[in-house]
Amino acid sequence: MAEVLISLLVERLGSVVYHHTSEGVKLVLKAKKDVDKFRSTLKVIQNVLHDAEKKQVSDPAVRDWLDQLKDVSYKMDDVLDGWNTKIGKRETQGSHVEVRFSFRSNCFCLARLNAVARCYKIGSAIKDLNEELTQIYVDKNKFSFQSTMPVAAVVNVAQYNPRPITSSFVDVSTIIGRKVEKERLVSELLREGRSGLVIPIVGMGGLGKTSFTQLVFKDAQVQAHFDIKAWVCVSDPFDVIKIAKEILELVSGIKSQDSSYVLEKLLESIQECIKDKKILLVLDDVWTQNQTEWETLSLPLLVQTCSEGSRILVTTRKQEVAQMMRATSDMITLGKLSRLDSLELFYSVAFLHREQDKSNKGFADIAEKIVGKCDGLPLVLKTLGSLLLHKQTIREWEEVLNSEIWKVKVVQEEVFRPLLLSYYDLAPEIKSCLMYCATYPKDFEFDKEILIEQWMSQGYLNVGENKEEATQGREVFTKLVMRCFFQDFRQNALTKEIIGCKMHDIVHDFVQYLTENECLTIKAKGTHGIETSSANDRVRHLTLMLAHDGPFPSFISKLANSKILRTLKTFGSRFTAIDSDLISQLKRLRTSKLSNNIIEQLPKEIGNLIHLRYLDLSLNRYLERLPDTVCNLYNLQTLNLDKCARLEELPDNMGKLINLKHLHVCYCDSLRYLPKGIGSIRSLRTLDGEASVYCSEEVEVLTLGDLRMMNQLRRLDIGIPEVGENAASEAEKAELNQKVHLSYLKLNCLWDQRDNDANAGVMNALRPHENLDCLVIDGYKGSAWPNWMTTSYLTRLTVFHLCHSKSSVLPPLGKLPSLKVVKLKYLDRLKKIGAEFFGVEEETSSSFPSLETLFLGCLPSLEKWELGGKYSSNSKMKSISIVPRLSSLHIVQCPKLKQLPDFLMQNAPVQNLLIDCYKSFGSLSNEFISRIPNVTIIPSIHGVDPFFKGRTIDTEDILF
């Protein structure tokens, strides 16, 4: 974490702007001198950080030096942040500022503040920190660190723990599992056509990508199929001349002694050797994402001159490599081994020449548990198996079982080495985001957006970039996914967007190993006892698990220095209160996750946590109100109150939270309104949870008109409980059409107004900006749709949900060119889906050109689904392209719908079909069903419908 901390601090210190008055000039000039010196020293140290980060893995003295550097950097960061907060508060009250340290959207200031003593205090703090940093700078000379290039170029620097050179030689008898993957890959290799096809094999370090590829490479059918087989270990750096030279030697069978080569001649020679021959080329351990380097090698073009069916296999840890090679459609992603394969692999190593022990139940029981800890990772299974091979007693095996796997030396040396290579390849801010995952328990499912908000609260994002933090957070998350640090993805059922994931146990052990001095997890035992791996005064991120009913345990202050904690999280705990004295100690806290407890009230002292950015109180079902002092949390960015069922109101002065970006109030059943002051929070990005926003200027609560100045909104989910006489004019004041950044809009029409004109008027006035990406309308009672929904106005809309509507007619969604997902649910009066839904008119040439997923659910009156009239003839239908990309069709609880439209049955490229099994679609032919690869039916007591005869159907419970 040191690299990103220093990068951030250097940026902040370099953004100082100085102003002064005559009486403060000396103080200001001295502060400027000290700040410049601190930044200068930090920049020199920054040049050796990459080398220090690598050496600290094996050298405790280097790790201690880095810890000291982080200590002083954290202190300076706290000084900047604290002073910025004080001055920021005064600025909002109109006070004059004399000296300002500007960074990001905020500012750090040195000012008189009506007391020259404050300048002395800040100046003294900076001077003391300068002295500490100077000593750290001197101490660095003890370690002979190598100065490195800038971070962007670090990827080509010689790596610590060099990568092993691989070859095609392997004892195939020692490779266990991977039968399905092998069959798929061998089949693809033996298939004719698609010459020059690139097949990437992707997986995290330790999954056995190289071993698997060796297994396939040595397969008898594969060996007989190809005229030339060549294996090249690429690794990093991506040396084009070296790779081309090695390929030439392999395909020609001649080892050259010449050390001078020209790439163009090398490629010409390769082409001559492989022309009209069928070649299998393996590029093992590719890291580069540089498109230019890959294109310079010209391999796909060269291989196209070979016989048909030539192939290139690429092993890599990075999906970005597959993207760069434009080969994601043929990518094979290796997962972990099954439990049975894991046991077989472990037994083959741990019980080698120990058949008698293998049949011993004592050893076997421990083996089962150890294999469970390995979580299907071949490298770990083999490493621990090798360790236990030389341990002869059950007691020794039990010691390994009961130890923390990541503290076993052989695991550190063998298992973590490939993970370290992946880690070193990350940019500093991505490293910090990955390391922060150590604050979560093993096997925990991350929520993507929550994780990003926590990264933001720690200041890991937007370092030196003029980019929205949440946007950068999603990019970081995607990179970690593509580098295989995350797994077990949870996707939105319709959009397929990844919304959650887990971290492999070994990766979690790895991040714990790298953060053992900064992150501490405590498992409570009873009221006073605890179970913890370590405790020290440098812990900055504390996680408490399994605390019993009662007040927040006070013993945490004995295990960590509460005054420097930046994170406090609880999991599986049920405490009722937090001691005010403990809260007062948490002076540096940035992130607090106190969800799923039974807190009844928060102490007023929480308002003193001036650094707090993230406060999660969700699922505290007894919490009825927040103390007014919460409004003093000037830096608060995220306030999560989801599922606080008894929460009745928010403090009136919420408008003071001018840096609040995300307000979550989902399923707060007792919360009937939001305070009016929220309308003055111009930084707000998220307001969700069907928050009640009134459509009347006569009430002293948040109204639609109060949304006018919230032009930074990205996600807006509101309920409109009632409409007054001038509802349309009040709705217009929201100016949703001016909110260019708004990507998600959910309108919950909660009012009882039955007047069609009034309904349409309010909806017309709530016209969003054309940039909108997702629109959800719930409870609309009008019979006519607003004007902006009857045209192709929303050209960028990709997702549309309509629920609980009383309309019997659908809007012409087929006109929207970018729409990918449509969900229609609980539409009681809808009897027919016809031409109006498809937007079919005289000049229409296409309808739903981008639609991929269509969900029809709980439509009890739906009887017909057809174009109807003149559009029903085959000749007219053939002139219109309808749903040309539809891949997923879900039809659930539509009991009166007996047939699907002809255009769907004949032309739609449906790949996934989900339906009820108790209905009888007379028009669904065996031919239609047989061409759909994935068919899912919801189980029913009536059994499977006859038209599925002879087919294997996947059945599962569907939440919709």
Secondary structure as the mmCIF struct_conf table of DSSP 4:
data_model
#
loop_
_struct_conf.conf_type_id
_struct_conf.id
_struct_conf.beg_label_comp_id
_struct_conf.beg_label_asym_id
_struct_conf.beg_label_seq_id
_struct_conf.end_label_comp_id
_struct_conf.end_label_asym_id
_struct_conf.end_label_seq_id
HELX_RH_AL_P HELX_RH_AL_P1 ALA A 2 LEU A 13
TURN_TY1_P TURN_TY1_P1 GLY A 14 SER A 15
STRN STRN1 VAL A 16 VAL A 17
HELX_RH_3T_P HELX_RH_3T_P1 SER A 22 GLY A 24
HELX_RH_AL_P HELX_RH_AL_P2 VAL A 25 GLN A 46
TURN_TY1_P TURN_TY1_P2 ASN A 47 VAL A 48
HELX_RH_AL_P HELX_RH_AL_P3 LEU A 49 LYS A 55
TURN_TY1_P TURN_TY1_P3 GLN A 56 SER A 58
HELX_RH_AL_P HELX_RH_AL_P4 PRO A 60 THR A 92
TURN_TY1_P TURN_TY1_P4 GLN A 93 GLY A 94
BEND BEND1 GLU A 98 GLU A 98
STRN STRN2 VAL A 99 PHE A 103
TURN_TY1_P TURN_TY1_P5 ARG A 104 SER A 105
STRN STRN3 ASN A 106 LEU A 110
TURN_TY1_P TURN_TY1_P6 LEU A 113 ASN A 114
HELX_RH_AL_P HELX_RH_AL_P5 VAL A 116 ASP A 139
HELX_RH_3T_P HELX_RH_3T_P2 LYS A 140 LYS A 142
TURN_TY1_P TURN_TY1_P7 PHE A 143 SER A 144
HELX_LH_PP_P HELX_LH_PP_P1 PHE A 145 SER A 147
HELX_RH_3T_P HELX_RH_3T_P3 VAL A 151 ASN A 156
BEND BEND2 VAL A 157 VAL A 157
HELX_LH_PP_P HELX_LH_PP_P2 ALA A 158 GLN A 159
BEND BEND3 TYR A 160 ASN A 161
HELX_LH_PP_P HELX_LH_PP_P3 PRO A 162 ILE A 165
BEND BEND4 SER A 168 SER A 168
HELX_RH_3T_P HELX_RH_3T_P4 VAL A 172 THR A 174
HELX_RH_AL_P HELX_RH_AL_P6 LYS A 179 LEU A 190
BEND BEND5 ARG A 191 ARG A 191
TURN_TY1_P TURN_TY1_P8 SER A 195 GLY A 196
STRN STRN4 LEU A 197 VAL A 202
TURN_TY1_P TURN_TY1_P9 GLY A 205 GLY A 206
BEND BEND6 LEU A 207 LEU A 207
HELX_RH_AL_P HELX_RH_AL_P7 LYS A 209 PHE A 217
TURN_TY1_P TURN_TY1_P10 LYS A 218 LYS A 218
HELX_RH_AL_P HELX_RH_AL_P8 ALA A 220 HIS A 225
BEND BEND7 ASP A 227 ASP A 227
STRN STRN5 ILE A 228 SER A 235
BEND BEND8 ASP A 236 PRO A 237
HELX_RH_AL_P HELX_RH_AL_P9 VAL A 240 SER A 252
HELX_RH_AL_P HELX_RH_AL_P10 LEU A 263 ILE A 274
TURN_TY1_P TURN_TY1_P11 LYS A 275 ASP A 276
BEND BEND9 LYS A 277 LYS A 277
STRN STRN6 ILE A 279 VAL A 286
HELX_RH_AL_P HELX_RH_AL_P11 GLN A 291 LEU A 297
HELX_RH_AL_P HELX_RH_AL_P12 LEU A 299 VAL A 303
TURN_TY1_P TURN_TY1_P12 GLN A 304 THR A 305
BEND BEND10 CYS A 306 CYS A 306
TURN_TY1_P TURN_TY1_P13 GLU A 308 GLY A 309
STRN STRN7 ARG A 311 THR A 316
BEND BEND11 ARG A 317 ARG A 317
HELX_RH_AL_P HELX_RH_AL_P13 GLN A 319 MET A 324
TURN_TY1_P TURN_TY1_P14 MET A 325 ARG A 326
HELX_RH_3T_P HELX_RH_3T_P5 THR A 328 ASP A 330
STRN STRN8 ILE A 332 THR A 333
HELX_LH_PP_P HELX_LH_PP_P4 LYS A 336 SER A 338
HELX_RH_AL_P HELX_RH_AL_P14 ARG A 339 ALA A 350
TURN_TY1_P TURN_TY1_P15 PHE A 351 HIS A 353
HELX_RH_AL_P HELX_RH_AL_P15 GLU A 355 LYS A 358
TURN_TY1_P TURN_TY1_P16 SER A 359 SER A 359
HELX_RH_AL_P HELX_RH_AL_P16 LYS A 361 CYS A 374
TURN_TY1_P TURN_TY1_P17 ASP A 375 GLY A 376
HELX_RH_AL_P HELX_RH_AL_P17 PRO A 378 LEU A 389
TURN_TY1_P TURN_TY1_P18 HIS A 390 HIS A 390
BEND BEND12 THR A 393 THR A 393
HELX_RH_AL_P HELX_RH_AL_P18 ILE A 394 ASN A 402
BEND BEND13 SER A 403 SER A 403
HELX_RH_3T_P HELX_RH_3T_P6 ILE A 405 LYS A 407
BEND BEND14 VAL A 408 VAL A 408
HELX_RH_AL_P HELX_RH_AL_P19 LYS A 409 VAL A 410
HELX_RH_PI_P HELX_RH_PI_P1 VAL A 411 VAL A 415
HELX_RH_AL_P HELX_RH_AL_P20 PHE A 416 TYR A 424
TURN_TY1_P TURN_TY1_P19 ASP A 425 ASP A 425
BEND BEND15 LEU A 426 LEU A 426
HELX_RH_AL_P HELX_RH_AL_P21 PRO A 428 TYR A 436
HELX_RH_3T_P HELX_RH_3T_P7 CYS A 437 THR A 439
BEND BEND16 TYR A 440 TYR A 440
HELX_LH_PP_P HELX_LH_PP_P5 PRO A 441 PRO A 441
TURN_TY1_P TURN_TY1_P20 LYS A 442 ASP A 443
STRN STRN9 PHE A 446 ASP A 447
HELX_RH_AL_P HELX_RH_AL_P22 LYS A 448 SER A 457
TURN_TY1_P TURN_TY1_P21 GLN A 458 GLY A 459
BEND BEND17 LEU A 461 LEU A 461
TURN_TY1_P TURN_TY1_P22 VAL A 463 GLY A 464
BEND BEND18 LYS A 467 LYS A 467
HELX_RH_AL_P HELX_RH_AL_P23 GLU A 469 MET A 482
TURN_TY1_P TURN_TY1_P23 ARG A 483 CYS A 484
BEND BEND19 PHE A 485 PHE A 485
STRN STRN10 PHE A 486 GLN A 491
TURN_TY1_P TURN_TY1_P24 ALA A 493 THR A 495
STRN STRN11 ILE A 498 MET A 503
HELX_RH_AL_P HELX_RH_AL_P24 ASP A 505 LEU A 514
TURN_TY1_P TURN_TY1_P25 THR A 515 GLU A 518
STRN STRN12 CYS A 519 LYS A 525
TURN_TY1_P TURN_TY1_P26 GLY A 526 HIS A 528
STRN STRN13 GLY A 529 THR A 532
BEND BEND20 SER A 533 SER A 533
TURN_TY1_P TURN_TY1_P27 ASP A 537 ARG A 538
STRN STRN14 HIS A 541 MET A 545
HELX_LH_PP_P HELX_LH_PP_P6 ALA A 547 HIS A 548
BEND BEND21 ASP A 549 ASP A 549
STRN STRN15 GLY A 550 PRO A 551
HELX_LH_PP_P HELX_LH_PP_P7 PHE A 552 PRO A 553
TURN_TY1_P TURN_TY1_P28 SER A 554 PHE A 555
HELX_RH_AL_P HELX_RH_AL_P25 ILE A 556 LEU A 559
BEND BEND22 ALA A 560 ALA A 560
HELX_RH_3T_P HELX_RH_3T_P8 SER A 562 ILE A 564
STRN STRN16 THR A 567 PHE A 571
BEND BEND23 GLY A 572 GLY A 572
STRN STRN17 PHE A 575 ALA A 577
HELX_RH_AL_P HELX_RH_AL_P26 SER A 580 GLN A 585
TURN_TY1_P TURN_TY1_P29 LYS A 587 ARG A 588
STRN STRN18 THR A 591 LYS A 593
BEND BEND24 ASN A 596 ASN A 597
HELX_RH_3T_P HELX_RH_3T_P9 LYS A 604 ASN A 608
TURN_TY1_P TURN_TY1_P30 ILE A 610 HIS A 611
STRN STRN19 TYR A 614 ASP A 616
TURN_TY1_P TURN_TY1_P31 SER A 618 LEU A 619
TURN_TY1_P TURN_TY1_P32 ARG A 621 TYR A 622
STRN STRN20 ARG A 625 ARG A 625
HELX_RH_3T_P HELX_RH_3T_P10 ASP A 628 ASN A 632
TURN_TY1_P TURN_TY1_P33 TYR A 634 ASN A 635
STRN STRN21 THR A 638 ASN A 640
TURN_TY1_P TURN_TY1_P34 ASP A 642 LYS A 643
TURN_TY1_P TURN_TY1_P35 ALA A 645 ARG A 646
STRN STRN22 GLU A 649 GLU A 649
HELX_RH_3T_P HELX_RH_3T_P11 ASP A 652 LYS A 656
TURN_TY1_P TURN_TY1_P36 ILE A 658 ASN A 659
STRN STRN23 HIS A 662 HIS A 664
TURN_TY1_P TURN_TY1_P37 CYS A 666 TYR A 667
TURN_TY1_P TURN_TY1_P38 ASP A 669 SER A 670
HELX_RH_3T_P HELX_RH_3T_P12 LYS A 676 SER A 680
TURN_TY1_P TURN_TY1_P39 ARG A 682 SER A 683
STRN STRN24 THR A 686 SER A 692
STRN STRN25 TYR A 694 CYS A 695
TURN_TY1_P TURN_TY1_P40 GLU A 697 GLU A 698
BEND BEND25 VAL A 699 VAL A 701
STRN STRN26 THR A 703 THR A 703
HELX_RH_3T_P HELX_RH_3T_P13 LEU A 704 LEU A 707
TURN_TY1_P TURN_TY1_P41 ARG A 708 MET A 709
TURN_TY1_P TURN_TY1_P42 ASN A 711 GLN A 712
BEND BEND26 ARG A 714 ARG A 714
STRN STRN27 ARG A 715 ILE A 720
STRN STRN28 VAL A 723 VAL A 723
TURN_TY1_P TURN_TY1_P43 GLU A 725 ASN A 726
HELX_RH_AL_P HELX_RH_AL_P27 ALA A 727 GLU A 732
TURN_TY1_P TURN_TY1_P44 LYS A 733 ALA A 734
HELX_RH_3T_P HELX_RH_3T_P14 LEU A 736 GLN A 738
TURN_TY1_P TURN_TY1_P45 VAL A 740 HIS A 741
STRN STRN29 TYR A 744 CYS A 749
HELX_RH_AL_P HELX_RH_AL_P28 ASN A 756 ALA A 765
TURN_TY1_P TURN_TY1_P46 LEU A 766 LEU A 766
HELX_LH_PP_P HELX_LH_PP_P8 ARG A 767 HIS A 769
TURN_TY1_P TURN_TY1_P47 GLU A 770 ASN A 771
STRN STRN30 CYS A 774 ASP A 778
BEND BEND27 GLY A 779 GLY A 779
BEND BEND28 SER A 783 ALA A 784
HELX_RH_3T_P HELX_RH_3T_P15 ASN A 787 MET A 789
BEND BEND29 THR A 790 SER A 792
TURN_TY1_P TURN_TY1_P48 THR A 795 ARG A 796
STRN STRN31 VAL A 799 CYS A 803
BEND BEND30 HIS A 804 HIS A 804
BEND BEND31 SER A 808 VAL A 809
HELX_RH_3T_P HELX_RH_3T_P16 LEU A 813 LYS A 815
TURN_TY1_P TURN_TY1_P49 PRO A 817 SER A 818
STRN STRN32 VAL A 821 LYS A 825
TURN_TY1_P TURN_TY1_P50 ASP A 828 ARG A 829
STRN STRN33 LYS A 832 ILE A 833
HELX_RH_AL_P HELX_RH_AL_P29 ALA A 835 PHE A 838
TURN_TY1_P TURN_TY1_P51 GLY A 839 GLY A 839
TURN_TY1_P TURN_TY1_P52 GLU A 842 GLU A 843
STRN STRN34 SER A 846 SER A 847
BEND BEND32 PHE A 848 PHE A 848
TURN_TY1_P TURN_TY1_P53 PRO A 849 SER A 850
STRN STRN35 THR A 853 GLY A 857
TURN_TY1_P TURN_TY1_P54 PRO A 860 SER A 861
STRN STRN36 LYS A 864 TRP A 865
HELX_RH_3T_P HELX_RH_3T_P17 GLY A 869 SER A 872
BEND BEND33 SER A 873 SER A 873
HELX_RH_AL_P HELX_RH_AL_P30 ASN A 874 LYS A 878
TURN_TY1_P TURN_TY1_P55 SER A 879 SER A 879
BEND BEND34 ILE A 880 ILE A 880
STRN STRN37 SER A 881 ILE A 882
BEND BEND35 VAL A 883 VAL A 883
TURN_TY1_P TURN_TY1_P56 PRO A 884 ARG A 885
STRN STRN38 SER A 888 VAL A 892
BEND BEND36 GLN A 893 GLN A 893
TURN_TY1_P TURN_TY1_P57 PRO A 895 LYS A 896
HELX_RH_AL_P HELX_RH_AL_P31 ASP A 902 ASN A 907
STRN STRN39 ASN A 912 ASP A 916
BEND BEND37 CYS A 917 LYS A 919
TURN_TY1_P TURN_TY1_P58 GLY A 922 SER A 923
HELX_RH_AL_P HELX_RH_AL_P32 ASN A 926 SER A 930
TURN_TY1_P TURN_TY1_P59 ARG A 931 ARG A 931
BEND BEND38 PRO A 933 PRO A 933
STRN STRN40 ASN A 934 ILE A 938
TURN_TY1_P TURN_TY1_P60 ILE A 941 HIS A 942
HELX_RH_3T_P HELX_RH_3T_P18 PRO A 946 PHE A 948
TURN_TY1_P TURN_TY1_P61 LYS A 949 GLY A 950
STRN STRN41 ASP A 954 THR A 955
#
